[in-house]
Amino acid sequence: MLSIEQHTCYLAFGLMIASDLDFPELKQTNSVAASSDIVIKLGLDGTHGPFAEAYEKPNTYLVTDHTVMFYVPKVALFAVQDGKLISVVPEPDADENEIRLYILGTCMGAILMQRKVLPLHGSVVAIQGKAYAIVGESGAGKSTLASAFMKQGYQLLTDDVIAVSLSEAGDVPYVTSSYPQQKLWQESLASFGMEASQYRSIYGRATKYNVPMAGNYYAGTLPLAGVIELVKSEGQEAEIRPIEKLARLQTLFEHTFRNFFIPQLGLTDWHFRTSVSVVKQIAMYRLSRPMTGFTAPLLVATILQAIHKEE
């Protein structure tokens, strides 16, 4: 059964969220629902038109200028509207953990995009008062690398969805923290000496776990100083190189969360202009890591050396 807390208010990505659903991952606040930026509600205001079409086309994203809709059989119908509303129609006996997974992932990525906040896919750590984003394909080791930074005393801002905004003048990109939780594979937990039995596995991924951040979490906003693209290589050594010229824009596009929403939401020009403003202000690197072995501590040292050299 779903845990329902009528209009409980939470804080994530710098936004006040009033929700019909319980979110133990998020920080609860004492704000009133009327002052919220986003509402998460059970049910839809009718199932006509495009909502009915979503049921007819399961596992398909239906996108208009104002709405992103998708239906996941045995889970729920989701509709993200105008950067303000996430509507959920759960299926009978749906698992609430799986519903929350979609809301905090795809739905939140879509709503940030609708609010013209650039959502990147990766993890962010705080280094010397600045934010550094670690992006890469699924399985590249982003969360593991971020966790290795935390083992050395650095703080995490976000894991999975990264909210990047520009200052009012449009010349300073910054990252706003999300919520104190990471997703780590069992292999990574073992490498850090952590017991998988102490954590809750992610729905549908028996060997990947939600790991709450008791400490080493930065709640707030920091200027974005760099983006590190983590890639696997067949080499035996870690290697870091600057990303140059137009490749910088392509890297941001490739690692924008659910980037196929961009043209469908009519945001191609916005995404390009935002990306240009971001890449002008930050350092960007491609970090190649060996495909085998636990190299996270070495990668931390490699990144820190590159950052210090840049400074």
N, C-alpha and C positions, 0 to 999 in steps of 0.2 A: 504494500500500500504506500501511496505517496504521503509524505509528511507535509501538511499544509499549515502555514503560518500566515494568516491573512495580513497582507501588506506589511510584512516584516521588512525593515530597511537595512540595506547593506552598503558598503563602500568598496568599489573595485575600479581600477583604471581611472581614478579620480572622479568617478561618477557616483551619484546617489541612486541606488536601485531599490525600488519597492517591489516586493515579490509575494505572490501567493504560495510559492514553494519554499521549502526550507533549504538553505545553502550553508551547511556547516563549514565549507571551505572558505567562505567570505567573512569579512569583519562586519559584525552587526553594529548599527549605530542607533542613536536615539532620535534621529530625524523623523519627521512626519512624512507620510506618503505624498502629501500635496506638494512637497518641495523636491520630489525626486526628478532625476534626469531620465531614468528608464523605468518602465513598468514591465514586470514579468507576470502574466496573468494566465489562468487556466480558462480555456474556452475561446471561442471566436465570436465576433459579432456577425453571425450567419456563416453558412458554409456554401454560399452560392458562388457562381462565377469561378474565379481563379482558385479559390479554396477547393472547390469540387474537383477541378482539374488536377490539383496536387495529389488527391487520393487516386485519381485515374492513372497517374504517372509516378509510381513509387520510385524512391531513390533517384529522383531527378530534381534538379534545382530549377524552379520557375522564377524568373527575375524580371521585374519591371523597374521603372525609374524610382519607385518608392518602396517596393516590397521584395523580399526574398522568401520564398516558400519551398518547403520540401517535406515529403512524407516518408518516414522510415517504418516499414511494416513491423508490427509487434512492439513498436516503441511509441511513436507519437507523430502528429502533424505539427510542424513548426512554421510560424510566420513572423518575419522581422520587418517592421514597418516604420518608415520615416525617422529612423534613428532614435526612436522613443519607446517602441512597444515590441515586446516579444510575447507572442501568443502561443500557447501549447495545448494541444488536445491529445492527452495520453491514450494509448490503447489499453484495453482491459488487461490487468495483471502486468503492465509494463514495469520494468525495473527502474526505480527512481534514480539510481546511480548512473544508468545509461542516459536517462533524460538530462540529468545535470551535465553529463559529458558533452552532449550536443549543444546545450545552452551556453556553457562556458567556452566552447570551442567555436564551431561554425557560426552560431547565432551571435556571439559576442564579436567575432571578427567582422560579420556583416554589419552589425549596428555601429561599430567604430567607423567603418568605411562610409556608411550613410551619414555619420556626423563629421565626415572629412577629417578623421584621425587616421593616420597611416598605420595599418596593422601588419607588422612583420611577423614571421614565424621563427621562433627561436627562444633563447634565454638571454637575460641581461644581468650583468654583474656591475657593482660599483667599485671603481678603482680610483683612488685619490680624488674623490668628490665628483667623478664623472661616470657616465654610463657607457658601457661597452656591450654591444649586442653580438651574440654568437648565433649565426644563422647556418642553415644547411639542410640537405635532404633528410627525410626520415631515416633514422638509423645511423646518422653521421656521428652522433655522440655529443650533441649540443648540451643536453641536460647533465650528462656525465661530466663534461668539461666544466660547466657552471658549478657543479657540486665539488669538483676538485678545487676551484677557487675558494669556495666556502670553507673547505677543510684547511685552507691557509689563512682564514680570518677575513676574507672578503665577503661582501653582502650581496644577496640576490634581490633584484627588483621584480622580475617576472620570469615565468617559464611557460612556453607554448605560444601565447599571443602577446605581442609587444605593441604597446600603444605609443606611437611617435607623433608629436604635435610640433607646430612651429610657434615661435613667439609672435606677439601681435605685430611686430615689425617684419616678421617673416624671415628673419636672418639667423635665428638660433633654434635648432631642433632639440627637443627634450623628450625624455621617456618618463611616463608616470607608472608607478608600481601597480601590480594587479592584486594578487593575494598570496599569502605565505604558504605555497605548496609547490612541490616539484613532482615530476613523473620520471621514475628511474627503473631501468631493467634490472632483473634479479642479478645478472652478471655484474652490473655496476655496484649494486648493494654489497655483494660479496667482496668485491675489490676494495671497497671502503670499510670493510669489517662490520657491515650492518646486517642485521638479521631480517630476512624477508617476512618472517612470521610476525614481526612487530607492526607491519603496515598492511593496508587494505589494497588488494589488487584492483587494477582498473578493469571495468566491465569489458568482457570480450578479449582481454589480454592477460592471460593467467600469469605471465611472468613479468608484467610491468606493474609498478606500484605507485600509489599516491603517497608522497612523503611530506608530511607537514614540516614547516620550518619553525622550530622552537626559538631559535635565535638566528643570527646572521641574515636577517631580512631587513631590507631598507624600505620603509613606507614613506613614499613621497615622490618628488620629482627631481630629476638630475639632467643636466645637459648631455646630449648624446655626443660623444667624442669619437666613437669609432664603431665600425662593423667588421666582424671577422667571419668570413665564410669558411666553414669547416668542411673539408672534403676528404674522402678516403683515397689512398694511393697505394700502388704496389711497391713503392720504395720502402726502405728499411729505416729511414730517418724522417723526422718532422722537418717541414720546410715552410717558411712563411715569406710571402711576397706581396708587395703593394698591388692593389687593383687599380688600373689606370684608365683614364679617359672614358669613352662610352661604355666600357665594360662595367663601370661603376653603376650606371643607370640600369643596365641589364641585370646586374646582381640584385639591386633593390627590387626590380620587378619580379624576378624569379622567386624571391623569398618574401613577397607580399602574401599575407595569409589569404587563401582562396582568391588568387589574383584573377581568376576567370570571371569574378563578379564585376571587375572594373569597367569593361566596356558595356556590360549589360545594365549597370547602374548609371551609365552616362557620365562616368568619372574619369575617362581617359585623359582629358586635358588637365584635370585637377591632379591626377596621380603623377603625370609628367612634370608639371610645375613644382609640385611638392618634392618630388625626387631630386630635381635639379637644385632646389634650395638646400636640401639635406646634404647631397654629395659635395657641395661647395664648402661645407663647414666641418666635415669629418674626415678621419683617416679610414681607409678601407684596405683589408688584407684578405688574401686567400691562404689558409693554413692547411697544408696537406699532412695527413697523419697515416702511419702504417695501418694496414687493414687488420693486422693481428697484434695481440698483446695489449696490456693495459698501459697506455701512454699518457693518460690525463695529466699527471704531475709534470711530465716533461713539456706538454703542450702549454701548461700554465706558465712555465718559465720562459718558453719561446715567445709567448704573447707579451709578457711583461718586458722582456728585453726589447721587443719591437716598439712598444709604447714609450719606453724610456729613451730609446734612440730618436723617436719622432719628436719628443719634447726637447 
